[in-house]
Amino acid sequence: MYFGRVVSMGVQNLRKLYLTIFVIFFRLGAGQWPSHINADAHKGVVGIASTEAILVVCMIFWLRGWTGHGLALNSWQLWGLVLLPFLLNHYFLVAKGYGVSFEREFDFLKQREKSLLYSEALGILVATVAIAYFTILANRRLLGIE
C-alpha cells in the first residue's frame, strides 16, 4: 500500500514536470501569433518534442559509442522517429487538452511549487543542451565536423 502511494506521487510529480516544460515553451513569446492559430500550444508541443528528440538522438549516439554498433535507420524510419513524439505530444497536450488546461492552472499553484517546478524544468532543459553539446563533441568525426 505504501509503495503504491509513493509510486503514484512520483508519477504525479513527473507529470507536473513534463507539463511545466510544455508551459515554458507555451509562454515563450506568447501572444505573437493570432489566437485562432493556437500557435502558443503548438510551440509548447514543438518545444517538448524537440527536447525528447534531442535526448533520444544523443542516447543513440552514446549507445553506438559504448557498444560499437550503430542504429541503421533509413529516411522513413528517421522521420517516424521524429514525428511520432510530436504527434503523441500534440494529441495529449493539445487535442486532449491536458497541457493547455495545466497552463491555465499553473498560475494558481502555490508560489513555492511553481518555483520548484520551474527550476526543475529549466534544469532539465539546460542538461539537455549540455548533453547535446558533449554528444556532438564526442562524435565530431562521425558527424563530419572534424
PyMOL commands that set and color helices and strands:
alter all, ss='L'
color gray80, all
select helices_A, chain A and resi 2-27+35-37+39-67+75-95+98-106+111-138+140-143
alter helices_A, ss='H'
color red, helices_A
deselect
rebuild
show_as cartoon
